[in-house]
Amino acid sequence: MSSPQNVGHAERLQTAARAKAALLAKFKPKATVTDPQFEDRAALRAAELAAVRKERSAARALVRAGNIGRQEALVEEALAAKRGARKERKALTNAEAKAKRDARYAARKARA
């Protein structure tokens, strides 16, 4: 099939070279833009970090100073809740075991 355009071999080579150059241009590194406020942001981040650290150290100091008894009470409360949950689970397990025993006993009586 003949082409409607009268394109020669040299023109096809040029077109291929241009296409290849365009593909390679995509991979060339582009000039980077540096942020003019880069140092300012670093200083802001450092100030925020210092404020957070100061808050945390103050909180730790409060815990050490006066709330140690409160922490112990919270730990005891948590342990009591855990023990209560365990007792409930054991009671349910014992009740289920008793129900199974009773069912087996009733089945045995029914067969006899």
Distance bins in CASP14 RR format, pairs under 12 A and 6 or more apart:
PFRMAT RR
TARGET T0000
AUTHOR 0000-0000-0000
RMODE 2
METHOD distances of the structure
MODEL  1
3 11 0 0 0 0 0 1 0 0 0 0 0
3 12 0 0 0 0 0 1 0 0 0 0 0
5 11 0 0 0 0 1 0 0 0 0 0 0
5 12 0 0 0 0 0 1 0 0 0 0 0
5 15 0 0 0 0 0 1 0 0 0 0 0
6 12 0 0 0 0 0 1 0 0 0 0 0
7 13 0 0 0 0 0 1 0 0 0 0 0
7 14 0 0 0 0 0 1 0 0 0 0 0
7 15 0 0 0 0 1 0 0 0 0 0 0
7 16 0 0 0 0 0 1 0 0 0 0 0
8 14 0 0 0 0 1 0 0 0 0 0 0
8 15 0 0 0 0 0 1 0 0 0 0 0
9 15 0 0 0 0 0 1 0 0 0 0 0
9 16 0 0 0 0 0 1 0 0 0 0 0
10 16 0 0 0 0 0 1 0 0 0 0 0
10 17 0 0 0 0 0 1 0 0 0 0 0
11 17 0 0 0 0 0 1 0 0 0 0 0
11 18 0 0 0 0 0 1 0 0 0 0 0
12 18 0 0 0 0 0 1 0 0 0 0 0
12 19 0 0 0 0 0 1 0 0 0 0 0
13 19 0 0 0 0 0 1 0 0 0 0 0
13 20 0 0 0 0 0 1 0 0 0 0 0
14 20 0 0 0 0 0 1 0 0 0 0 0
14 21 0 0 0 0 0 1 0 0 0 0 0
15 21 0 0 0 0 0 1 0 0 0 0 0
15 22 0 0 0 0 0 1 0 0 0 0 0
16 22 0 0 0 0 0 1 0 0 0 0 0
16 23 0 0 0 0 0 1 0 0 0 0 0
17 23 0 0 0 0 0 1 0 0 0 0 0
17 24 0 0 0 0 0 1 0 0 0 0 0
18 24 0 0 0 0 0 1 0 0 0 0 0
18 25 0 0 0 0 0 1 0 0 0 0 0
19 25 0 0 0 0 0 1 0 0 0 0 0
19 26 0 0 0 0 0 1 0 0 0 0 0
20 26 0 0 0 0 0 1 0 0 0 0 0
20 27 0 0 0 0 0 1 0 0 0 0 0
21 27 0 0 0 0 0 1 0 0 0 0 0
21 28 0 0 0 0 0 1 0 0 0 0 0
22 28 0 0 0 0 0 1 0 0 0 0 0
32 38 0 0 0 0 0 1 0 0 0 0 0
35 41 1 0 0 1 0 0 0 0 0 0 0
35 42 0 0 0 0 0 1 0 0 0 0 0
37 43 0 0 0 0 1 0 0 0 0 0 0
37 44 0 0 0 0 1 0 0 0 0 0 0
37 45 0 0 0 0 0 1 0 0 0 0 0
38 44 0 0 0 0 0 1 0 0 0 0 0
38 45 0 0 0 0 0 1 0 0 0 0 0
39 45 0 0 0 0 0 1 0 0 0 0 0
39 46 0 0 0 0 0 1 0 0 0 0 0
40 46 0 0 0 0 0 1 0 0 0 0 0
40 47 0 0 0 0 0 1 0 0 0 0 0
41 47 0 0 0 0 0 1 0 0 0 0 0
41 48 0 0 0 0 0 1 0 0 0 0 0
42 48 0 0 0 0 0 1 0 0 0 0 0
42 49 0 0 0 0 0 1 0 0 0 0 0
43 49 0 0 0 0 0 1 0 0 0 0 0
43 50 0 0 0 0 0 1 0 0 0 0 0
44 50 0 0 0 0 0 1 0 0 0 0 0
44 51 0 0 0 0 0 1 0 0 0 0 0
45 51 0 0 0 0 0 1 0 0 0 0 0
45 52 0 0 0 0 0 1 0 0 0 0 0
46 52 0 0 0 0 0 1 0 0 0 0 0
46 53 0 0 0 0 0 1 0 0 0 0 0
47 53 0 0 0 0 0 1 0 0 0 0 0
47 54 0 0 0 0 0 1 0 0 0 0 0
48 54 0 0 0 0 0 1 0 0 0 0 0
48 55 0 0 0 0 0 1 0 0 0 0 0
49 55 0 0 0 0 0 1 0 0 0 0 0
49 56 0 0 0 0 0 1 0 0 0 0 0
50 56 0 0 0 0 0 1 0 0 0 0 0
50 57 0 0 0 0 0 1 0 0 0 0 0
51 57 0 0 0 0 0 1 0 0 0 0 0
51 58 0 0 0 0 0 1 0 0 0 0 0
52 58 0 0 0 0 0 1 0 0 0 0 0
52 59 0 0 0 0 0 1 0 0 0 0 0
53 59 0 0 0 0 0 1 0 0 0 0 0
53 60 0 0 0 0 0 1 0 0 0 0 0
54 60 0 0 0 0 0 1 0 0 0 0 0
54 61 0 0 0 0 0 1 0 0 0 0 0
55 61 0 0 0 0 0 1 0 0 0 0 0
55 62 0 0 0 0 0 1 0 0 0 0 0
56 62 0 0 0 0 0 1 0 0 0 0 0
56 63 0 0 0 0 0 1 0 0 0 0 0
57 63 0 0 0 0 0 1 0 0 0 0 0
57 64 0 0 0 0 0 1 0 0 0 0 0
58 64 0 0 0 0 0 1 0 0 0 0 0
58 65 0 0 0 0 0 1 0 0 0 0 0
59 65 0 0 0 0 0 1 0 0 0 0 0
59 66 0 0 0 0 0 1 0 0 0 0 0
59 67 0 0 0 0 1 0 0 0 0 0 0
60 66 0 0 0 0 0 1 0 0 0 0 0
60 67 0 0 0 0 0 1 0 0 0 0 0
60 68 0 0 0 0 0 1 0 0 0 0 0
60 71 0 0 0 0 0 1 0 0 0 0 0
61 67 0 0 0 0 0 1 0 0 0 0 0
61 68 0 0 0 0 0 1 0 0 0 0 0
62 68 0 0 0 0 0 1 0 0 0 0 0
62 70 0 0 0 0 0 1 0 0 0 0 0
62 71 0 0 0 0 0 1 0 0 0 0 0
63 69 0 0 0 0 1 0 0 0 0 0 0
63 70 0 0 0 0 1 0 0 0 0 0 0
63 71 1 0 0 1 0 0 0 0 0 0 0
63 72 0 0 0 0 0 1 0 0 0 0 0
63 74 0 0 0 0 0 1 0 0 0 0 0
64 70 0 0 0 0 0 1 0 0 0 0 0
64 71 0 0 0 0 1 0 0 0 0 0 0
65 71 0 0 0 0 0 1 0 0 0 0 0
66 72 0 0 0 0 0 1 0 0 0 0 0
67 73 0 0 0 0 1 0 0 0 0 0 0
67 74 0 0 0 0 1 0 0 0 0 0 0
68 74 0 0 0 0 0 1 0 0 0 0 0
68 75 0 0 0 0 0 1 0 0 0 0 0
69 75 0 0 0 0 1 0 0 0 0 0 0
69 76 0 0 0 0 1 0 0 0 0 0 0
69 77 0 0 0 0 0 1 0 0 0 0 0
70 76 0 0 0 0 0 1 0 0 0 0 0
70 77 0 0 0 0 0 1 0 0 0 0 0
71 77 0 0 0 0 0 1 0 0 0 0 0
71 78 0 0 0 0 0 1 0 0 0 0 0
72 78 0 0 0 0 0 1 0 0 0 0 0
72 79 0 0 0 0 0 1 0 0 0 0 0
73 79 0 0 0 0 0 1 0 0 0 0 0
73 80 0 0 0 0 0 1 0 0 0 0 0
74 80 0 0 0 0 0 1 0 0 0 0 0
74 81 0 0 0 0 0 1 0 0 0 0 0
75 81 0 0 0 0 0 1 0 0 0 0 0
75 82 0 0 0 0 0 1 0 0 0 0 0
76 82 0 0 0 0 0 1 0 0 0 0 0
76 83 0 0 0 0 0 1 0 0 0 0 0
77 83 0 0 0 0 0 1 0 0 0 0 0
77 84 0 0 0 0 0 1 0 0 0 0 0
78 84 0 0 0 0 0 1 0 0 0 0 0
78 85 0 0 0 0 0 1 0 0 0 0 0
79 85 0 0 0 0 0 1 0 0 0 0 0
79 86 0 0 0 0 0 1 0 0 0 0 0
80 86 0 0 0 0 0 1 0 0 0 0 0
80 87 0 0 0 0 0 1 0 0 0 0 0
81 87 0 0 0 0 0 1 0 0 0 0 0
81 88 0 0 0 0 0 1 0 0 0 0 0
82 88 0 0 0 0 0 1 0 0 0 0 0
82 89 0 0 0 0 0 1 0 0 0 0 0
83 89 0 0 0 0 0 1 0 0 0 0 0
83 90 0 0 0 0 0 1 0 0 0 0 0
84 90 0 0 0 0 1 0 0 0 0 0 0
84 91 0 0 0 0 1 0 0 0 0 0 0
85 91 0 0 0 0 0 1 0 0 0 0 0
85 92 0 0 0 0 0 1 0 0 0 0 0
86 92 0 0 0 0 0 1 0 0 0 0 0
86 93 0 0 0 0 0 1 0 0 0 0 0
87 93 0 0 0 0 0 1 0 0 0 0 0
87 94 0 0 0 0 0 1 0 0 0 0 0
88 94 0 0 0 0 0 1 0 0 0 0 0
88 95 0 0 0 0 0 1 0 0 0 0 0
89 95 0 0 0 0 0 1 0 0 0 0 0
89 96 0 0 0 0 0 1 0 0 0 0 0
90 96 0 0 0 0 0 1 0 0 0 0 0
90 97 0 0 0 0 0 1 0 0 0 0 0
91 97 0 0 0 0 0 1 0 0 0 0 0
91 98 0 0 0 0 0 1 0 0 0 0 0
92 98 0 0 0 0 0 1 0 0 0 0 0
92 99 0 0 0 0 0 1 0 0 0 0 0
93 99 0 0 0 0 0 1 0 0 0 0 0
93 100 0 0 0 0 0 1 0 0 0 0 0
94 100 0 0 0 0 0 1 0 0 0 0 0
94 101 0 0 0 0 0 1 0 0 0 0 0
95 101 0 0 0 0 0 1 0 0 0 0 0
95 102 0 0 0 0 0 1 0 0 0 0 0
96 102 0 0 0 0 0 1 0 0 0 0 0
96 103 0 0 0 0 0 1 0 0 0 0 0
97 103 0 0 0 0 0 1 0 0 0 0 0
97 104 0 0 0 0 0 1 0 0 0 0 0
98 104 0 0 0 0 0 1 0 0 0 0 0
98 105 0 0 0 0 0 1 0 0 0 0 0
99 105 0 0 0 0 0 1 0 0 0 0 0
99 106 0 0 0 0 0 1 0 0 0 0 0
100 106 0 0 0 0 0 1 0 0 0 0 0
100 107 0 0 0 0 0 1 0 0 0 0 0
101 107 0 0 0 0 0 1 0 0 0 0 0
101 108 0 0 0 0 0 1 0 0 0 0 0
102 108 0 0 0 0 0 1 0 0 0 0 0
102 109 0 0 0 0 0 1 0 0 0 0 0
103 109 0 0 0 0 0 1 0 0 0 0 0
103 110 0 0 0 0 0 1 0 0 0 0 0
104 110 0 0 0 0 0 1 0 0 0 0 0
104 111 0 0 0 0 0 1 0 0 0 0 0
105 111 0 0 0 0 0 1 0 0 0 0 0
105 112 0 0 0 0 0 1 0 0 0 0 0
106 112 0 0 0 0 0 1 0 0 0 0 0
END
